[in-house]
Amino acid sequence: MKKFKKQFKKPNINLKSMLPRWSSKNIRNGSYSLMTAVVIIAIAVVINLVVAKLPVQYTSADLSQTKLYTIGEQTEEIVKALDSEVEIYRIVQSGNEDDVITKVLERYEGLSSNIKVEDIDPVLHPNFVSDYTDEELTDNSLIVVGSERNKVIAYEDMYETSMDYYSYSYTTTGFDGEGQITSAISYVTSDDMPVLYQLTGHQEADFTSDMTEGIEKENIELQDLNLVTEESVPEDAAGVVIFSPSTDISSEEADKLIEYLEGGGKALIVTSYTGTEMPNLQKVLNNYGIGTKEGVVLEGDANHYISGNPTYLVPNIGTSDALGDITSGSNYILMPVAQAIDKLEDKRDTITIESLLTTSDSAYIKTETQGTLEKEDGDESGAFDLGVAVTETLDEGETKLVYLTTANMFSQQVDAMVSGSNLKLMTNAVSWMCDREASVSIPSKSTQISYLTITSASGRIWGVITIGILPVAVLVIGGSIWFRRRKR
């Protein structure tokens, strides 16, 4: 028993040695770590609070392929300049919100404190819509309300569709949310609604639906004008449009138009090659120092036409205010089968003519369109104007006239080949004519594959690269690698 006690001695446990040693250095280092953690957490909280207050366009990237809910510069300028409140009510039952429209509205609200967005559930507020319209609105339709007037944007108007004749179903081809909303904001905050009169009675070409919609987005009303029955251009006219007449106007109509223009009127004149002389229409143009050369313009420079067709002209773009934002960026204008404009030496000193669209120096005119397209002896050559803007300063007011020499440029197929730039040119010109500070007609955004438009010269270069140079380069590199490996 004694031996057993000797073998198992009482353990010597020092509790003090087991406790952490708290020196002043350890306490100081721990305090620093704690303070650093607190500061980092505080900074993170502040950053989150600041980011939460930022407009959504700075905190959420638009990853859609065609930037469906990105707001353009035109909209930013218009919305940021608002000096009165605009309310946008989205009529939508809870749970049926369209994500794209939601993101677009968030961006509008983030641009200005004067934009207020609110969702209205028609189930909870059944009488709300009837205060503004008698129409039956589908989910995600908008009501834009200003201090003086309001405008309804139907959900169907924000999405463009086309019929698939194979499946007999509709396919979404474009989103026009920004264009419709910005136009509505401009409408409810504008003091007036200009009226644009379209001359009729001479087998004029019809406006495409895109042209009509583009002008309406400018909040400009379109009305027909028959100068055979009317004594003069109406006093409320913001401008007159003459769009591709097939027959000449009468001498009396020409006099009425000249009288209107000489009083400070505005006009957009678009002609097409018909092979028919129109002396009375030329009389109106001649009064402002311009005319139309006989024949069709062809391009000799492959950098200024497309599809191997020298009548499909890609002109140089000028710098006139009438062009608006077309002058910025890498925009193309496409003008099929255009005519040359003649600048007359005999004109009043008060008249100024600006070139809008011009050919290269290698262009030439064919008066006999049934023959060869190649340049021949006797063909007039040089740089030609295809579009001009004319202004005349008067004692009271200013006359403005825009003249373009082909209506083919506004066909939907041709306009699509340059991503809507032709239509944008027209709406910018109309906005300039009507003395608008800025165009509010914003083209819809395609949800389909966009055209890649290149000139014939660029097409040849890329053809040589892809068909000739790249295959040869691949063969050379592959052959050299095979030869080195075989040699080993």
SEGU-556391 format. One record per residue (C-alpha): x, y, z. Coordinates in nm, 4 decimals, always signed. Last residue first. Example, Ala and Ser with C-alpha at 12.3 -4.5 7.8 and 13.67 -1.06 7.14 Angstrom:
BEGIN
        c1        c2        c3
   +1.3670   -0.1060   +0.7140
   +1.2300   -0.4500   +0.7800
//
This chain:
BEGIN
        c1        c2        c3
   +1.2243   +1.5435   -8.5560
   +1.1969   +1.6516   -8.9196
   +0.8349   +1.5385   -8.9311
   +0.7536   +1.7643   -8.6346
   +0.9180   +2.0630   -8.8012
   +0.7386   +1.9984   -9.1332
   +0.3962   +1.9611   -8.9668
   +0.4405   +2.2911   -8.7797
   +0.5518   +2.4676   -9.0989
   +0.2574   +2.3259   -9.2925
   +0.0038   +2.4340   -9.0301
   +0.1419   +2.7874   -9.0252
   +0.1486   +2.8101   -9.4058
   -0.1952   +2.6505   -9.4480
   -0.3528   +2.8760   -9.1830
   -0.1958   +3.1845   -9.3421
   -0.3238   +3.0803   -9.6867
   -0.6758   +3.0328   -9.5473
   -0.6620   +3.3741   -9.3724
   -0.5232   +3.5688   -9.6706
   -0.7585   +3.4528   -9.9468
   -1.1232   +3.4010   -9.8564
   -1.1373   +3.5872   -9.5250
   -0.8880   +3.8645   -9.6030
   -0.9785   +3.9074   -9.9709
   -1.3496   +3.9179   -9.8838
   -1.2827   +4.1621   -9.6017
   -1.1164   +4.3974   -9.8490
   -1.3905   +4.3496  -10.1085
   -1.6637   +4.4197   -9.8543
   -1.4830   +4.7315   -9.7362
   -1.4823   +4.8606  -10.0943
   -1.8503   +4.7693  -10.1389
   -1.9464   +4.9658   -9.8293
   -2.0376   +4.7958   -9.5059
   -2.3725   +4.7536   -9.3334
   -2.3960   +4.4967   -9.0542
   -2.7689   +4.4559   -9.0062
   -2.8987   +4.3877   -8.6561
   -3.0172   +4.0478   -8.5317
   -3.3552   +4.0849   -8.3626
   -3.4637   +4.2566   -8.0418
   -3.4457   +4.5907   -8.2175
   -3.4532   +4.9058   -8.0121
   -3.7187   +5.1582   -8.1105
   -3.6099   +5.4903   -8.2549
   -3.6179   +5.8019   -8.0335
   -3.8256   +6.0948   -8.1562
   -3.7670   +6.3649   -7.8961
   -3.5631   +6.5925   -8.1229
   -3.4101   +6.8895   -7.9485
   -3.4789   +7.2606   -7.9105
   -3.7776   +7.2373   -8.1448
   -3.7944   +7.5117   -8.4038
   -4.0473   +7.3284   -8.6236
   -3.7928   +7.3005   -8.9048
   -3.5297   +7.1610   -8.6666
   -3.7721   +6.8955   -8.5386
   -3.8651   +6.8071   -8.8968
   -3.4965   +6.7718   -8.9884
   -3.4298   +6.5556   -8.6820
   -3.7301   +6.3381   -8.7679
   -3.6031   +6.2928   -9.1245
   -3.2441   +6.2134   -9.0269
   -3.3670   +5.9650   -8.7661
   -3.5640   +5.7880   -9.0368
   -3.2481   +5.7531   -9.2454
   -3.0416   +5.6453   -8.9428
   -3.2744   +5.3563   -8.8568
   -3.0109   +5.0846   -8.8330
   -2.8525   +5.1604   -9.1717
   -2.9917   +4.8517   -9.3488
   -3.3154   +4.8939   -9.1510
   -3.3797   +5.2229   -9.3329
   -3.3548   +5.0479   -9.6688
   -3.6038   +4.7784   -9.5673
   -3.8449   +5.0233   -9.4032
   -3.8549   +5.2491   -9.7074
   -3.7319   +5.5955   -9.6137
   -3.4286   +5.6069   -9.8444
   -3.6514   +5.5376  -10.1441
   -3.7944   +5.8905  -10.1097
   -3.4954   +6.0253  -10.3003
   -3.3724   +6.3805  -10.3610
   -3.3809   +6.5464  -10.0195
   -3.4643   +6.9164   -9.9672
   -3.4925   +7.0866   -9.6277
   -3.6401   +7.4377   -9.6182
   -3.6376   +7.6948   -9.3395
   -3.7627   +8.0543   -9.3623
   -3.6801   +8.2785   -9.0679
   -3.8796   +8.5197   -8.8565
   -3.9602   +8.8884   -8.8841
   -3.7224   +9.0999   -9.0909
   -3.6316   +8.7815   -9.2753
   -3.3331   +8.5473   -9.2620
   -3.3445   +8.2806   -9.5296
   -3.2490   +7.9216   -9.4596
   -3.1869   +7.6301   -9.6947
   -3.0895   +7.2793   -9.5852
   -2.9484   +7.0483   -9.8518
   -2.9625   +6.6827   -9.9579
   -2.8079   +6.4906  -10.2461
   -2.5326   +6.7436  -10.3153
   -2.2912   +6.6365  -10.5863
   -1.9139   +6.5883  -10.5902
   -1.7839   +6.5523  -10.9445
   -1.8964   +6.4100  -11.2772
   -2.1266   +6.5024  -11.5645
   -2.1456   +6.2134  -11.8101
   -2.0254   +6.3267  -12.1531
   -1.7777   +6.0470  -12.1997
   -1.8993   +5.7394  -12.0166
   -1.9054   +5.6186  -11.6564
   -2.0248   +5.2594  -11.6258
   -2.3880   +5.1956  -11.5396
   -2.4660   +5.1019  -11.8984
   -2.7923   +5.2002  -12.0620
   -3.1521   +5.2209  -11.9394
   -3.0836   +5.5156  -11.7069
   -3.0034   +5.7662  -11.9792
   -2.9362   +6.0832  -11.7798
   -2.6561   +5.9184  -11.5863
   -2.4775   +6.1492  -11.3432
   -2.1297   +6.0972  -11.1986
   -1.9648   +6.0410  -10.8608
   -1.5863   +6.0260  -10.8194
   -1.5617   +6.3466  -10.6134
   -1.7512   +6.1695  -10.3347
   -2.1222   +6.2244  -10.2841
   -2.2815   +6.4821  -10.0568
   -2.5452   +6.4876   -9.7814
   -2.6387   +6.7907   -9.5710
   -2.4888   +7.0765   -9.7697
   -2.5937   +7.4140   -9.6323
   -2.7576   +7.6862   -9.8447
   -2.7932   +8.0381   -9.7031
   -3.0376   +8.2889   -9.8548
   -3.0271   +8.6578   -9.7600
   -2.8069   +8.7378  -10.0587
   -3.0904   +8.6375  -10.2909
   -3.0193   +8.3754  -10.5555
   -2.8803   +8.3573  -10.9090
   -2.5804   +8.1259  -10.8807
   -2.8043   +7.8232  -10.8546
   -2.7053   +7.5207  -10.6495
   -2.8147   +7.2159  -10.8498
   -2.9100   +6.9140  -10.6437
   -2.8161   +6.5709  -10.7751
   -3.0632   +6.2849  -10.7929
   -3.0942   +5.9736  -10.5792
   -3.1475   +5.6119  -10.6811
   -3.0891   +5.4553  -10.3372
   -2.9824   +5.6876  -10.0539
   -2.8253   +5.5160   -9.7498
   -2.7129   +5.7280   -9.4544
   -2.4459   +5.5826   -9.2267
   -2.3867   +5.6725   -8.8628
   -2.0528   +5.6238   -8.6870
   -2.1021   +5.8623   -8.3959
   -2.2158   +6.2224   -8.4100
   -2.3466   +6.3943   -8.7239
   -2.6827   +6.2175   -8.6956
   -2.7274   +6.4046   -8.3659
   -2.9174   +6.6899   -8.5297
   -2.9061   +6.6941   -8.9091
   -3.0810   +7.0318   -8.9418
   -2.8082   +7.1845   -8.7246
   -2.5775   +7.1373   -9.0248
   -2.2544   +6.9362   -9.0008
   -2.2487   +6.7379   -9.3252
   -2.2738   +6.3625   -9.3846
   -2.0787   +6.2053   -9.6727
   -2.3021   +5.9934   -9.8903
   -2.3614   +5.6162   -9.8961
   -2.5275   +5.5748  -10.2368
   -2.7143   +5.2708  -10.3595
   -2.6918   +5.3685  -10.7296
   -2.3376   +5.2245  -10.7531
   -2.4688   +4.8737  -10.6718
   -2.2000   +4.6328  -10.5489
   -2.4069   +4.5788  -10.2347
   -2.3061   +4.9207  -10.1012
   -2.1965   +5.2642  -10.2214
   -1.9557   +5.5344  -10.1037
   -1.6353   +5.3413  -10.0332
   -1.6636   +5.1895  -10.3820
   -1.5907   +5.5322  -10.5304
   -1.7440   +5.5757  -10.8771
   -2.0863   +5.6532  -10.7370
   -2.3967   +5.6929  -10.9519
   -2.6372   +5.9890  -10.9504
   -2.9597   +5.9685  -11.1514
   -3.0758   +6.2000  -11.4308
   -3.1715   +6.5660  -11.4662
   -3.0350   +6.8034  -11.2049
   -3.2792   +6.9295  -10.9438
   -3.2958   +7.2934  -10.8385
   -3.1678   +7.5305  -10.5694
   -3.1478   +7.9028  -10.5002
   -3.4550   +7.9444  -10.2828
   -3.6971   +8.0611  -10.5512
   -3.5535   +7.7820  -10.7661
   -3.7055   +7.5249  -10.5276
   -4.0575   +7.6665  -10.5642
   -4.0173   +7.6987  -10.9416
   -3.8854   +7.3417  -10.9541
   -4.2221   +7.2310  -10.8175
   -4.3868   +7.4227  -11.1001
   -4.1491   +7.2873  -11.3657
   -4.2047   +6.9194  -11.2806
   -4.0480   +6.7167  -11.5605
   -4.1181   +6.3448  -11.5549
   -3.8356   +6.0886  -11.5535
   -3.9649   +5.9753  -11.2149
   -3.6602   +6.0149  -10.9890
   -3.7883   +6.0846  -10.6401
   -3.8585   +6.4049  -10.4497
   -3.8584   +6.4964  -10.0806
   -3.9483   +6.8516   -9.9769
   -3.9580   +6.9466   -9.6090
   -4.0964   +7.2964   -9.5660
   -4.0977   +7.5867   -9.3219
   -4.2704   +7.9243   -9.3492
   -4.1236   +8.2672   -9.2748
   -4.3569   +8.4764   -9.4920
   -4.1544   +8.3973   -9.8026
   -4.2313   +8.0306   -9.7400
   -4.6088   +8.0831   -9.7393
   -4.6045   +8.3030  -10.0499
   -4.3830   +8.0478  -10.2260
   -4.6240   +7.7675  -10.1345
   -4.9245   +7.9651  -10.2589
   -4.7450   +8.0503  -10.5841
   -4.6545   +7.6846  -10.6408
   -5.0153   +7.5822  -10.5801
   -5.1313   +7.8333  -10.8425
   -4.8762   +7.7021  -11.0945
   -5.0076   +7.3505  -11.0398
   -4.8112   +7.0740  -10.8680
   -4.6316   +6.8240  -11.0875
   -4.7141   +6.4551  -11.0948
   -4.5647   +6.1572  -10.9102
   -4.5191   +6.3528  -10.5857
   -4.2428   +6.2266  -10.3530
   -4.3338   +6.3803  -10.0186
   -4.4139   +6.7504  -10.0003
   -4.4252   +6.8328   -9.6287
   -4.5428   +7.1704   -9.4984
   -4.4460   +7.3342   -9.1687
   -4.5606   +7.4614   -8.8301
   -4.8947   +7.5336   -8.9937
   -5.1382   +7.7245   -8.7698
   -5.1950   +7.9913   -9.0347
   -5.3216   +7.7384   -9.2875
   -5.1369   +7.7290   -9.6236
   -5.3417   +7.9314   -9.8657
   -5.6724   +7.9475  -10.0510
   -5.7444   +7.5808   -9.9875
   -5.9180   +7.3810  -10.2620
   -5.6229   +7.3256  -10.4941
   -5.3876   +7.3590  -10.1990
   -5.5012   +7.0242  -10.0599
   -5.3408   +6.9769   -9.7183
   -5.3495   +6.6593   -9.5096
   -5.2799   +6.6704   -9.1363
   -4.9984   +6.5387   -8.9164
   -4.9705   +6.6484   -8.5514
   -4.6249   +6.6944   -8.4043
   -4.5505   +6.5422   -8.0651
   -4.2036   +6.4429   -8.1903
   -4.3228   +6.0875   -8.1322
   -4.5959   +6.1633   -8.3873
   -4.3266   +6.2399   -8.6443
   -4.1520   +5.9077   -8.5820
   -4.4809   +5.7157   -8.5819
   -4.5749   +5.8541   -8.9216
   -4.2303   +5.7738   -9.0606
   -4.2297   +5.4238   -8.9108
   -4.5759   +5.3522   -9.0538
   -4.4397   +5.4411   -9.3961
   -4.5581   +5.7709   -9.5417
   -4.7455   +5.7231   -9.8647
   -4.5999   +5.8388  -10.1946
   -4.7644   +6.1440  -10.3488
   -5.0106   +6.0915  -10.6300
   -5.0349   +6.4683  -10.6872
   -5.3434   +6.5597  -10.4795
   -5.1918   +6.5858  -10.1322
   -4.9500   +6.8142   -9.9458
   -4.8746   +6.7038   -9.5900
   -4.9388   +6.9682   -9.3230
   -4.7382   +6.9598   -8.9991
   -4.9226   +7.0884   -8.6926
   -4.7247   +7.1903   -8.3832
   -4.8616   +7.0933   -8.0396
   -4.8080   +7.3662   -7.7784
   -4.7083   +7.4278   -7.4178
   -4.5062   +7.1108   -7.3727
   -4.4796   +6.9240   -7.0391
   -4.7331   +6.6485   -7.1090
   -4.5995   +6.5960   -7.4619
   -4.2300   +6.5888   -7.3687
   -4.2991   +6.3242   -7.1050
   -4.5057   +6.1270   -7.3574
   -4.2264   +6.1389   -7.6168
   -3.9779   +6.0207   -7.3554
   -4.2078   +5.7332   -7.2566
   -4.2798   +5.6164   -7.6125
   -3.9197   +5.6278   -7.7343
   -3.7841   +5.4686   -7.4171
   -4.0314   +5.1810   -7.4275
   -3.9980   +5.1061   -7.7971
   -3.8843   +4.7442   -7.7830
   -3.8423   +4.5557   -8.1101
   -3.9056   +4.2371   -8.3061
   -4.1419   +4.0403   -8.0830
   -4.2769   +3.7453   -8.2811
   -4.6443   +3.6890   -8.3568
   -4.7763   +3.3461   -8.4465
   -4.9026   +3.1935   -8.7691
   -4.6250   +2.9317   -8.7492
   -4.4934   +2.9741   -9.1030
   -4.6385   +3.3213   -9.1574
   -4.4509   +3.4621   -8.8585
   -4.6368   +3.7878   -8.8017
   -4.4394   +4.0836   -8.6706
   -4.4262   +4.2519   -8.3318
   -4.3141   +4.5829   -8.1860
   -4.3345   +4.6213   -7.8088
   -4.4042   +4.9527   -7.6349
   -4.7275   +5.0146   -7.8242
   -4.8805   +4.6890   -7.6953
   -4.8400   +4.8084   -7.3359
   -5.0583   +5.1072   -7.4177
   -4.9046   +5.4460   -7.3468
   -5.1679   +5.6918   -7.2212
   -5.0983   +6.0641   -7.2203
   -5.1767   +6.3393   -6.9725
   -5.2344   +6.7115   -6.9791
   -5.1674   +7.0397   -6.7966
   -4.9605   +6.9594   -6.4851
   -4.8213   +6.6379   -6.6260
   -4.9441   +6.2780   -6.6139
   -4.8001   +5.9765   -6.7961
   -5.0360   +5.6771   -6.7847
   -4.8573   +5.3508   -6.8576
   -4.9639   +5.0033   -6.9717
   -4.7953   +4.7221   -6.7786
   -5.1112   +4.5063   -6.7629
   -5.3655   +4.5730   -7.0372
   -5.5623   +4.8951   -7.0588
   -5.9295   +4.9170   -7.1550
   -5.9709   +5.2624   -7.3032
   -6.2046   +5.5272   -7.1581
   -5.9084   +5.7331   -7.0398
   -5.7714   +5.9402   -6.7512
   -6.0141   +5.9145   -6.4575
   -6.1314   +5.5797   -6.5955
   -5.7900   +5.4303   -6.5165
   -5.8268   +5.4786   -6.1388
   -6.1770   +5.3353   -6.1008
   -6.0792   +4.9733   -6.0254
   -5.8154   +5.0602   -5.7625
   -5.7400   +4.7326   -5.5803
   -5.7976   +4.5167   -5.8876
   -5.6430   +4.7786   -6.1158
   -5.3155   +4.7597   -5.9178
   -5.1417   +5.0947   -5.9625
   -4.7614   +5.0980   -5.9744
   -4.6015   +5.4365   -5.9065
   -4.3210   +5.6297   -6.0727
   -4.2375   +5.9925   -5.9890
   -4.0138   +6.1952   -6.2177
   -3.9339   +6.5465   -6.0920
   -3.6470   +6.4135   -5.8779
   -3.4686   +6.3454   -6.2038
   -3.2582   +6.0774   -6.3727
   -3.3158   +5.7980   -6.1188
   -3.6886   +5.7897   -6.1854
   -3.6220   +5.7375   -6.5548
   -3.3787   +5.4551   -6.4755
   -3.6279   +5.2802   -6.2505
   -3.8894   +5.3108   -6.5254
   -3.6620   +5.1289   -6.7713
   -3.5888   +4.8534   -6.5185
   -3.9582   +4.7927   -6.4528
   -4.0368   +4.8034   -6.8253
   -3.7826   +4.5260   -6.8848
   -3.9111   +4.3182   -6.5924
   -4.2778   +4.3303   -6.6987
   -4.4850   +4.3276   -6.3775
   -4.7551   +4.0610   -6.3531
   -4.7105   +3.9752   -5.9834
   -4.9341   +4.2542   -5.8538
   -5.1793   +4.3637   -6.1215
   -5.0408   +4.6333   -6.3440
   -5.1300   +4.9872   -6.4474
   -4.8014   +5.1743   -6.4379
   -4.8475   +5.5351   -6.3340
   -4.5845   +5.7855   -6.4413
   -4.6033   +6.1208   -6.2650
   -4.4316   +6.4273   -6.4068
   -4.3318   +6.7154   -6.1795
   -4.2285   +7.0499   -6.3222
   -3.8934   +7.2043   -6.4164
   -3.7745   +6.9195   -6.6375
   -3.4276   +6.9744   -6.7876
   -3.2910   +6.6468   -6.6469
   -3.5667   +6.4568   -6.8289
   -3.5039   +6.6119   -7.1710
   -3.1235   +6.5909   -7.1606
   -3.1256   +6.2352   -7.0250
   -3.3774   +6.1263   -7.2875
   -3.1620   +6.2572   -7.5694
   -2.8484   +6.1026   -7.4162
   -2.9938   +5.7518   -7.4220
   -3.1421   +5.5415   -7.1389
   -3.0365   +5.1758   -7.1235
   -3.3326   +4.9439   -7.0801
   -3.3154   +4.7428   -7.4001
   -2.9375   +4.7528   -7.4340
   -2.9421   +4.5372   -7.7525
   -2.7767   +4.2283   -7.6010
   -2.9218   +4.2788   -7.2524
   -2.6534   +4.3146   -6.9837
   -2.7672   +4.6560   -6.8635
   -2.5559   +4.7040   -6.5505
   -2.7193   +4.7913   -6.2195
   -2.5664   +5.0329   -5.9685
   -2.5087   +5.3460   -6.1730
   -2.8265   +5.3169   -6.3840
   -3.0198   +5.2441   -6.0626
   -2.9734   +5.5964   -5.9319
   -2.7573   +5.6076   -5.6161
   -2.9242   +5.6016   -5.2728
   -2.8602   +5.2312   -5.2149
   -2.4964   +5.2867   -5.3117
   -2.4600   +5.5443   -5.0324
   -2.6153   +5.3144   -4.7701
   -2.4030   +5.0210   -4.8855
   -2.0883   +5.2355   -4.8746
   -2.1764   +5.3565   -4.5230
   -2.2300   +4.9992   -4.3992
   -1.9025   +4.8820   -4.5559
   -1.7163   +5.1755   -4.3992
   -1.8649   +5.0932   -4.0569
   -1.7667   +4.7258   -4.0919
   -1.4117   +4.8250   -4.1867
   -1.3921   +5.0702   -3.8940
   -1.5188   +4.8095   -3.6446
   -1.2713   +4.5488   -3.7709
   -0.9843   +4.7968   -3.7463
   -1.0885   +4.8968   -3.3929
   -1.0953   +4.5331   -3.2826
   -0.7559   +4.4636   -3.4363
   -0.6054   +4.7761   -3.2760
   -0.7535   +4.6854   -2.9385
   -0.6081   +4.3379   -2.9603
   -0.2646   +4.4780   -3.0365
   -0.2822   +4.7138   -2.7368
   -0.4003   +4.4413   -2.4993
   -0.1212   +4.2125   -2.6125
   +0.1387   +4.4862   -2.5604
   +0.0028   +4.5751   -2.2153
   +0.0552   +4.2135   -2.1139
   -0.2271   +3.9775   -2.0535
   -0.0710   +3.6321   -1.9970
   -0.3372   +3.3830   -2.0690
   -0.4324   +3.1538   -1.7747
   -0.2745   +2.8074   -1.7513
   +0.0325   +2.9273   -1.5608
   -0.1880   +3.0694   -1.2858
   -0.3681   +2.7403   -1.2411
   -0.0426   +2.5634   -1.1418
   -0.1225   +2.1918   -1.1094
   +0.1308   +1.9712   -0.9249
   -0.0175   +1.6241   -0.9460
   -0.0313   +1.4258   -0.6201
   +0.2103   +1.1370   -0.6413
   +0.1144   +0.7973   -0.7619
   +0.4168   +0.5703   -0.7259
   +0.4704   +0.6501   -0.3618
   +0.1122   +0.5694   -0.2705
   +0.1395   +0.2272   -0.4313
   +0.4562   +0.1520   -0.2433
   +0.2844   +0.2354   +0.0831
   +0.0000   +0.0000   +0.0000
//
